[in-house]
Amino acid sequence: MSTQSVVTAIRVLEAVSDNQPAGLSELSREVDVPKATVLRVLRTLGELGWVSQSEAQAGKWVLTNHAFAVASRGSSGSVIRDAAMGPLNALQLDTTETVHLAVPDRGYMLIIERLDTPHVLRAFLPLGSRLPMHASSTGMAYLSAADEAFVEEYLAGPLEALTPQTVVDPAQLRAMIVDTRARGYSINEQGLSTGITSIGVPLLGPGGVAAGSISISGPSSRIVPAKYQEYGEAAAGTAREISRALGAFSSKGY
């Protein structure tokens, strides 16, 4: 296999991760490669267990659990996941809503674990999804614990609106980050997906450094304002437990 073929395969894999569930035309435009070549790469990656066709949307491609598992081995994400699974299971059972675990990835939050609600109507993000920080509860929670230089650099970049409710004004986002720090949890009302509300809390690692975040997500018809404090406090308690396991300093409040 040529070097160019390897580069193309990696670019297609990354494009699937960034856009999943992703269609052939979309991927071809993203990597600037003919559709026939992209389809050949997808079929090869499928045979190797890295991607598969979406069961929910015909003609769309998603990463497999195998791809995620290989990518997370030896990474900080695997350490966080190991520390988080027990507390996250308890949080999901307590709230009965979908719980996500995310870590930062080049200005996005990468979903590395999802515990699903038993409800038929639910929030759903595939493992490996990369969420803009300003548009997600996990991202805003992470920004509330990140250092100011990182926050300013992020807010100076392009801020895309994913729904009519996505906040993209840097000044308003700064105020929301301050509110999140004071409250202890972020609130995202349909800023990532229409009809979905989520509550996020940051995770801290050694030295009190922001390491990731967790969220409780569900339909806005169930996660209503009267639930925000209850879910926020539950998620904050879970985050403290995980952060202690990661070696965060108690002086940071965790």
Disulfide bonds with the S-S distance in Angstrom:
none
